[in-house]
Amino acid sequence: MLGKILKKLDTAASHFEEWTLFIIVITALIALFFNVVLRYGFNYTLAWSEELVRIVIIYSTFIGASVAVKQRAMIRIDAVVQIFPRLKKGLTFYTNILMLVFAGMMIYYGYKMTHLQLLTHQKTIIMQIPLVVVYAVMPVTGLMVFLRTVQVMVQDFTSK
């Protein structure tokens, strides 16, 4: 029963991550394409497209971190593991614990930053998007990274 629920949650989270990344990157590419065509073809530029791309880079970086944890594609220094293969299990556990701590910091400080933006009602300069929307990605993806790391740890524990 619990396995089916976790599987459905994993599937839902994966679809959310993949489709969100797909849609925001395609949107940024289209905006940049039209900006380049207008700039070089008609000597006119879209100021909002650069702001949109900046927001897309922020979102894709944070959501991509969650995807990287799930796919075990996070950057690691594995020289010690190559020298001492017996330490792989312990070092993997240690890095996962550090990732949980980092995700907790993302949640905590991301919430504080998002709350501050909510109180100040700041907006982006050109598109007038409330900055709370931009900053909210940090605690949300911190939670996603935390859950993905726990998922990876459970997979490591049950596979051995």
C-alpha positions as CSV (number, residue, x, y, z in Angstrom):
1,M,0.0,0.0,0.0
2,L,2.7,2.5,1.0
3,G,4.8,1.5,-2.0
4,K,1.9,2.3,-4.4
5,I,1.4,5.7,-2.8
6,L,5.1,6.5,-3.0
7,K,5.2,5.3,-6.6
8,K,2.3,7.6,-7.5
9,L,3.9,10.5,-5.7
10,D,7.2,9.9,-7.6
11,T,5.3,9.7,-10.9
12,A,3.4,13.0,-10.2
13,A,6.6,14.8,-9.0
14,S,8.5,13.6,-12.1
15,H,5.7,14.7,-14.5
16,F,5.6,18.1,-12.7
17,E,9.4,18.5,-12.9
18,E,9.7,17.5,-16.5
19,W,6.7,19.4,-17.9
20,T,7.6,22.5,-15.9
21,L,11.2,22.5,-17.2
22,F,9.9,21.8,-20.7
23,I,7.3,24.6,-20.7
24,I,9.5,27.3,-19.2
25,V,12.5,26.6,-21.3
26,I,10.5,26.5,-24.5
27,T,8.8,29.8,-23.5
28,A,12.2,31.4,-22.9
29,L,13.6,30.1,-26.2
30,I,10.6,31.5,-28.1
31,A,10.9,34.9,-26.4
32,L,14.7,35.0,-27.1
33,F,14.1,33.9,-30.8
34,F,11.6,36.8,-31.3
35,N,13.9,39.2,-29.5
36,V,16.8,38.3,-31.8
37,V,14.6,38.5,-35.0
38,L,13.3,41.9,-33.9
39,R,16.7,43.2,-32.8
40,Y,18.6,42.3,-36.0
41,G,15.7,42.4,-38.5
42,F,13.8,45.5,-37.3
43,N,16.2,47.3,-34.9
44,Y,13.8,46.9,-32.1
45,T,14.3,45.0,-28.8
46,L,11.9,43.4,-26.3
47,A,13.1,44.4,-22.8
48,W,10.8,41.9,-21.1
49,S,12.3,38.9,-22.8
50,E,15.6,39.2,-21.0
51,E,13.8,39.5,-17.7
52,L,11.8,36.4,-18.6
53,V,14.9,34.5,-19.4
54,R,16.5,35.5,-16.1
55,I,13.5,34.1,-14.2
56,V,13.5,30.9,-16.3
57,I,17.2,30.4,-15.5
58,I,16.4,30.6,-11.8
59,Y,13.5,28.2,-12.0
60,S,15.2,25.7,-14.3
61,T,18.3,25.7,-12.0
62,F,16.3,24.9,-8.9
63,I,13.9,22.4,-10.4
64,G,16.8,20.8,-12.3
65,A,18.5,20.2,-8.9
66,S,15.5,18.1,-7.9
67,V,15.7,16.1,-11.1
68,A,19.5,15.7,-10.7
69,V,19.0,14.2,-7.2
70,K,16.4,11.8,-8.5
71,Q,18.7,10.7,-11.4
72,R,21.8,10.6,-9.1
73,A,23.4,13.1,-11.4
74,M,24.6,15.6,-8.7
75,I,28.2,16.7,-9.0
76,R,30.4,14.6,-6.6
77,I,34.1,14.2,-6.0
78,D,34.6,10.5,-6.0
79,A,38.4,10.2,-5.8
80,V,38.3,8.8,-2.3
81,V,35.7,6.2,-3.4
82,Q,38.0,5.2,-6.3
83,I,40.9,4.8,-3.9
84,F,39.0,3.1,-1.2
85,P,36.0,1.3,-2.7
86,R,34.9,-0.1,0.7
87,L,34.0,3.5,1.8
88,K,31.4,4.0,-1.0
89,K,28.4,3.0,1.1
90,G,29.4,5.2,4.0
91,L,30.4,8.2,1.9
92,T,27.2,7.9,-0.1
93,F,25.2,8.0,3.1
94,Y,27.2,11.0,4.3
95,T,26.7,12.9,1.1
96,N,22.9,12.2,1.3
97,I,22.8,13.5,4.8
98,L,24.6,16.6,3.7
99,M,22.1,17.0,0.9
100,L,19.3,16.7,3.4
101,V,20.9,19.5,5.5
102,F,21.3,21.6,2.4
103,A,17.7,21.0,1.4
104,G,16.6,22.0,4.9
105,M,18.6,25.2,4.6
106,M,16.9,25.9,1.2
107,I,13.5,25.4,2.8
108,Y,14.3,27.6,5.8
109,Y,16.1,30.5,4.2
110,G,14.0,30.3,1.1
111,Y,10.9,30.7,3.2
112,K,12.4,33.6,5.0
113,M,13.3,35.3,1.8
114,T,9.9,34.6,0.2
115,H,8.2,35.9,3.3
116,L,10.2,39.1,3.1
117,Q,9.2,39.6,-0.5
118,L,5.6,39.0,0.5
119,L,5.8,41.7,3.1
120,T,7.6,44.3,0.9
121,H,5.4,43.7,-2.2
122,Q,8.3,44.1,-4.6
123,K,7.9,43.4,-8.3
124,T,10.2,42.9,-11.2
125,I,11.1,46.0,-13.1
126,I,9.7,45.4,-16.5
127,M,7.2,42.6,-16.3
128,Q,5.9,43.6,-12.9
129,I,5.8,40.0,-11.6
130,P,5.7,39.9,-7.8
131,L,9.1,38.8,-6.6
132,V,7.4,36.5,-4.1
133,V,6.6,34.3,-7.2
134,V,10.3,34.2,-8.2
135,Y,11.6,33.6,-4.6
136,A,8.9,30.9,-3.8
137,V,10.8,28.5,-6.0
138,M,13.5,28.1,-3.4
139,P,11.5,26.6,-0.5
140,V,9.4,24.5,-2.9
141,T,12.3,23.0,-4.6
142,G,14.1,22.6,-1.3
143,L,11.2,20.4,-0.2
144,M,11.4,18.5,-3.5
145,V,15.2,18.0,-3.1
146,F,14.6,16.8,0.4
147,L,12.0,14.3,-0.7
148,R,14.1,13.1,-3.6
149,T,17.1,12.6,-1.4
150,V,15.0,10.6,1.1
151,Q,13.7,8.6,-1.9
152,V,17.3,7.9,-3.1
153,M,18.3,6.9,0.5
154,V,15.4,4.5,0.7
155,Q,16.3,3.0,-2.7
156,D,19.9,2.6,-1.5
157,F,18.8,0.9,1.7
158,T,16.3,-1.5,0.1
159,S,18.6,-2.5,-2.8
160,K,21.3,-3.9,-0.5
